Amino acid sequence: VQLVESGGGLVQAGGSLRLSCAATGFTFDDYAIGWFRQAPGKEREGVSCISSSDGSIFYADSVKGRFTISSDNAKNTVYLQMNSLKPEDTAVYYCAVAAWVMAGPMRRYEYDYWGQGTQVTVSS
């Protein structure tokens, strides 16, 4: 499995960014694919994920109402639209896949495949 993220960058508070994750090499039918983030000095936290089987979605409380996850199955790509960005959203964002897992609270140990990460910086 290969995950390639893109779309990070520098944005002012209140602005928007869209992250993309192109996924290849899947050998399993059911999985959750989503986004974690890690700020300096903090633990990696799950932000949002989507199930391949039924399209169910999970959002962390910190991003509900501001972030939207979506998928384009034809392109094997997952997107994270981030609106109303805040300085506390600054982090490296990682795309990740958990085989045979449904969307729900994201436990890092369930995710076996990771992208290289993309930096998101929100200035105040």
Salt bridges, closest charged atoms under 4 A:
GLU45 OE2 - ARG37 NE 2.64
ASP61 OD1 - LYS64 NZ 3.17
ASP89 OD1 - ARG37 NH1 2.88
ASP89 OD2 - ARG66 NH1 2.71
GLU110 OE1 - ARG107 NH1 3.70
